[in-house]
Amino acid sequence: MQSQKRARPFLYISMWLLVILITCVVLTAAWASDDQPAEYETLRGQLEEAYKSGNYETALEIAEEMNTLVETRHYETLYDIACLYSLLGNKVKAYEYLQKAVDAGFWNHRQMRQDKDFENLWEEPRFKKLLRGAWSKGYIAMLEREERDEFQKPEEVMKALELKPGERVADIGAGSGYFTIRVAKAVEPAGKVWATDISDEMLDYIEKRLQSEQLENVELVKVSRDDPQLPASGVDMILMVDTYHYIQELTEYAKKLRAGLAPGGRLVVIDFIPKPWEERPWGPPPQQHLSKETLSADLAKAGFKPAKEYDFLPKQFFIVYGVE
Ligand SMILES: C[S@@+](CC[C@H](N)C(=O)[O-])C[C@H]1O[C@@H](n2cnc3c(N)ncnc32)[C@H](O)[C@@H]1O
C-alpha cells in the first residue's frame, strides 16, 4: 500500500510530461504544414514574374520545384509545367506533363484549347486526344455530381421503371453509366444491358465501373449519332435519359428505335423541360430544347404512344411510350 501512495506523484508528473510532449508534437506538425503553402505561394509569385518576363527556363525550374512541394501532384502546376515545356519547344515533355495534368483531374478543355502556349500543338492528334480526355473528366464529374441525385431521384426513377430480372434494356447515351449500373443490377443475372454512346471516353469510364462493380451483363456499344444500332426486335426497354435532345433526325431515329423494340416493349424518355437560358443557364442550350409535345408528336409517326407519364422529377419530363 505504501509503495502505491509514493508512486502517485511520479504518475501525475509523468502524465503532465506526456501531455506537454503531445502538444509540442501537434504544434510542430501544424507549423510545418503551414510553412508549405506559404513557400508554395511565394514560388507561384516568382513563377508568374518569370513567365511574364519570358524567362521560361527559370519559370520551368520554379514550377518543377513547386511540384515537388505538393504531395498530391497538383494538376494546375502540372499544367503550368506542360505550358512551359511547350513554349521551350520540348513537345515530348509538354505531352508528358499534359497527360499527368489530365490524369490528376485537369478538366478545363476550353482553357487548354485557347491557351496560346500550346499553339504549336493545337493541330496534333495527340493534343486533340488529350483535349477529349480533359472534356470527359469535366463531363463525368458533372453527370456524377452529388447534387444531381436531389433532382434526378434515381431510386424513384428505378422504381417507376418496374424492371424485372431477365429483361433486356438499351441505355442509349449512357454517359458515365449513372443509370446503366442501376439498370444492370435490376435485371441481373439473366438480363442484359446495352450501354451505348457516341463517346469512347464515356464507354471507357463505364468499363472501369463495370469491373469494380463486378457486373458482367453489360455490353458497351459505340454508336453513330443517327443510329441506335439495336438488335432487331431485341430489347424490352429503351431508356434515354437527357439524350433525346441530341437527336437531329427525330422521325428517322424514332423508326430505328421502333425496329429494335421487342413485342410489348417500352421506350422511356426522361429529358429536360425547356426553360429560358436566363432561368436555367445549364443543361441543353436553347437550340437543343425538346418539348414533350414535339417529342410525342414525332414518336407517334413511328407508332409510339404515351402509356404512362410521371411528374415527380422537378426539372425533367418522364414519359413511358408503348407501341400501338
Ligand atoms: C447528358 S448525357 C446523359 C448521360 C446519361 N444518360 C445520364 O443520365 O447520366 C448524354 C450522353 O449522350 C451521348 N450522346 C449524345 N448524342 C448521342 C447519340 N446520338 N447517340 C448516343 N449517345 C449520344 C453523349 O455522349 C452523352 O454521354
The ligand as a Tripos MOL2 file, in Angstrom:
@<TRIPOS>MOLECULE
LIG
   27    29     1     0     0
SMALL
NO_CHARGES

@<TRIPOS>ATOM
      1 C1        -26.3470   14.3950  -70.8330 C.3       1 LIG1
      2 S1        -25.5480   12.8680  -71.0660 S.3       1 LIG1
      3 C2        -26.6450   11.7780  -70.2040 C.3       1 LIG1
      4 C3        -25.9510   10.5000  -69.7900 C.3       1 LIG1
      5 C4        -26.8030    9.5030  -69.0360 C.3       1 LIG1
      6 N1        -27.9350    9.0620  -69.7870 N.3       1 LIG1
      7 C5        -27.2360   10.0580  -67.7060 C.2       1 LIG1
      8 O1        -28.4300   10.2370  -67.4930 O.co2     1 LIG1
      9 O2        -26.3540   10.3120  -66.8600 O.co2     1 LIG1
     10 C6        -25.8570   12.4960  -72.7670 C.3       1 LIG1
     11 C7        -24.9860   11.4090  -73.3330 C.3       1 LIG1
     12 O3        -25.4720   11.0750  -74.6240 O.3       1 LIG1
     13 C8        -24.4030   10.8870  -75.5140 C.3       1 LIG1
     14 N2        -24.9460   11.1240  -76.8650 N.ar      1 LIG1
     15 C9        -25.1430   12.2950  -77.4970 C.ar      1 LIG1
     16 N3        -25.7040   12.0870  -78.6990 N.ar      1 LIG1
     17 C10       -25.8790   10.7570  -78.8180 C.ar      1 LIG1
     18 C11       -26.4240    9.9150  -79.8440 C.ar      1 LIG1
     19 N4        -26.9050   10.4180  -80.9880 N.pl3     1 LIG1
     20 N5        -26.4440    8.5810  -79.6310 N.ar      1 LIG1
     21 C12       -25.9560    8.0520  -78.4640 C.ar      1 LIG1
     22 N6        -25.4230    8.7950  -77.4810 N.ar      1 LIG1
     23 C13       -25.3980   10.1370  -77.6520 C.ar      1 LIG1
     24 C14       -23.3490   11.8690  -75.0450 C.3       1 LIG1
     25 O4        -22.0480   11.4820  -75.4550 O.3       1 LIG1
     26 C15       -23.5260   11.7990  -73.5190 C.3       1 LIG1
     27 O5        -22.7000   10.8240  -72.9500 O.3       1 LIG1
@<TRIPOS>BOND
     1     1     2 1
     2     2     3 1
     3     2    10 1
     4     3     4 1
     5     4     5 1
     6     5     6 1
     7     5     7 1
     8     7     8 2
     9     7     9 1
    10    10    11 1
    11    11    12 1
    12    11    26 1
    13    12    13 1
    14    13    14 1
    15    13    24 1
    16    14    15 ar
    17    14    23 ar
    18    15    16 ar
    19    16    17 ar
    20    17    18 ar
    21    17    23 ar
    22    18    19 1
    23    18    20 ar
    24    20    21 ar
    25    21    22 ar
    26    22    23 ar
    27    24    25 1
    28    24    26 1
    29    26    27 1
@<TRIPOS>SUBSTRUCTURE
     1 LIG1         1 GROUP 0 **** ****
